[in-house]
Amino acid sequence: NQRPNTIKARKYTTELQQQADLTKTGKESLQNQMEMMTTIIRLIFDEEDAEEGTSDIAPAGIARTDGASESEAGPKVSVDEARRLFHETLTDTDVKRLQVTSKEDAFKMLLLDDKGKLTIQKIKNMQQNLLPLQKAKMEILGEKMVGSTKQYYGALMEFFGRKNQLTKEDVGRCIGVDVDYVATMDFDMEPADMEFIMKQGVAAATAFLGEHTEKQHETPAAGPPITFVAEC
């Protein structure tokens, strides 16, 4: 069944491409954040503290000026030196990704504890837990722009509908209709859209009944047929 050239079909194609572009940009942004954090950890703390394998490309380091030994445990620089390295490593784009107003705010958020001392825990928690979770969520769900309450509710309905798991019994008694570009909340369809949905339903029902008939012929009857009588 060919998709009709309607307003909804064209809009769906455009939104699908936008969603793919947003998802790609979002994944690249998360990857860049993870690489940036790996660089910072290696500059300020022991190199082995950095999460190995978090980035596909090894980040370029910045020359150290304090002469600290690579074998020292804990922070290898002072707070002021860490601040300098951090500010040189972080870009304006990184600041926007972290949703803070300045590099100093980012430095405090990622590397300082409540007493103003250097800590690796905050940046590692974000690098090892939050960012991988967001990346996995993006890979599974993708990014989708919504411009109204109706679109938001419709996106939620579609998500929950896709996540409902069918049981083995459901497969044998339910007809699944591929509605393609028609969304849950699309009540303003054009005639061509309605015809498309009906054709999709006919195709699904025909396939279901054909498969059901084949199974009936292949499976020998276990006894006399059971007749159900509906009482009115």
Backbone hydrogen bonds, N-H to C=O, Kabsch-Sander energy under -0.5 kcal/mol:
donor,donor_aa,acceptor,acceptor_aa,energy
6,T,4,P,-1.5
10,R,6,T,-2.5
11,K,7,I,-2.5
12,Y,8,K,-2.4
13,T,9,A,-1.9
14,T,10,R,-2.1
15,E,11,K,-2.7
16,L,12,Y,-2.3
17,Q,13,T,-1.7
18,Q,14,T,-2.2
19,Q,15,E,-2.6
20,A,16,L,-2.0
21,D,17,Q,-2.4
22,L,18,Q,-2.7
23,T,19,Q,-2.4
24,K,20,A,-2.2
25,T,21,D,-2.5
26,G,22,L,-2.7
27,K,23,T,-2.4
28,E,24,K,-2.1
29,S,25,T,-2.3
30,L,26,G,-2.2
31,Q,27,K,-2.3
32,N,28,E,-2.3
33,Q,29,S,-2.1
34,M,30,L,-2.3
35,E,31,Q,-2.1
36,M,32,N,-2.5
37,M,33,Q,-2.4
38,T,34,M,-1.9
39,T,35,E,-2.2
40,I,36,M,-2.1
41,I,37,M,-2.4
42,R,38,T,-2.0
43,L,39,T,-1.7
44,I,40,I,-2.2
45,F,41,I,-2.6
49,D,46,D,-1.7
50,A,47,E,-1.5
52,E,50,A,-0.7
54,T,51,E,-1.1
72,E,69,S,-1.1
76,K,44,I,-3.2
77,V,44,I,-0.5
82,A,78,S,-2.7
83,R,79,V,-2.4
84,R,80,D,-2.1
85,L,81,E,-2.5
86,F,82,A,-2.5
87,H,83,R,-2.6
88,E,84,R,-1.9
89,T,85,L,-1.9
90,L,86,F,-2.8
95,V,91,T,-1.8
96,K,92,D,-1.8
97,R,93,T,-2.3
98,L,94,D,-2.1
99,Q,96,K,-1.0
100,V,95,V,-1.7
106,A,102,S,-1.8
107,F,103,K,-2.5
108,K,104,E,-2.5
109,M,105,D,-2.2
110,L,106,A,-2.3
111,L,107,F,-2.6
112,L,107,F,-0.6
112,L,108,K,-0.9
113,D,117,K,-2.5
116,G,113,D,-1.8
119,T,111,L,-2.5
123,I,110,L,-0.8
124,K,120,I,-2.1
125,N,121,Q,-2.5
126,M,122,K,-1.7
127,Q,123,I,-2.3
128,Q,124,K,-3.1
129,N,125,N,-1.9
130,L,125,N,-1.4
131,L,126,M,-2.7
133,L,129,N,-1.7
134,Q,130,L,-2.4
135,K,131,L,-2.5
136,A,132,P,-2.5
137,K,133,L,-2.4
138,M,134,Q,-2.1
139,E,135,K,-2.2
140,I,136,A,-1.9
141,L,137,K,-3.1
142,G,137,K,-0.6
142,G,138,M,-1.3
143,E,19,Q,-0.6
152,Y,148,S,-2.1
153,Y,149,T,-2.6
154,G,150,K,-2.6
155,A,151,Q,-2.4
156,L,152,Y,-2.0
157,M,153,Y,-2.4
158,E,154,G,-2.4
159,F,155,A,-2.1
160,F,156,L,-2.6
161,G,157,M,-2.1
162,R,158,E,-2.1
163,K,159,F,-1.6
164,N,160,F,-0.8
171,V,167,T,-1.6
172,G,168,K,-0.9
173,R,170,D,-1.2
174,C,170,D,-1.5
176,G,174,C,-0.6
177,V,175,I,-0.6
178,D,176,G,-0.5
179,V,177,V,-0.9
182,V,179,V,-2.1
186,D,183,A,-1.4
187,F,185,M,-1.6
193,D,190,E,-0.6
194,M,190,E,-2.1
195,E,191,P,-2.5
196,F,192,A,-2.1
197,I,193,D,-2.2
198,M,194,M,-2.4
199,K,195,E,-2.4
200,Q,196,F,-2.2
201,G,197,I,-2.3
202,V,198,M,-2.5
203,A,199,K,-2.4
204,A,200,Q,-2.2
205,A,201,G,-2.7
206,T,202,V,-2.7
207,A,203,A,-2.2
208,F,204,A,-2.4
209,L,205,A,-2.7
210,G,206,T,-2.3
211,E,207,A,-2.2
212,H,208,F,-2.5
213,T,209,L,-2.5
214,E,210,G,-2.0
215,K,211,E,-2.1
216,Q,212,H,-1.9
217,H,213,T,-1.8
218,E,214,E,-1.9
219,T,215,K,-2.2
228,F,226,I,-0.5
230,A,228,F,-0.5
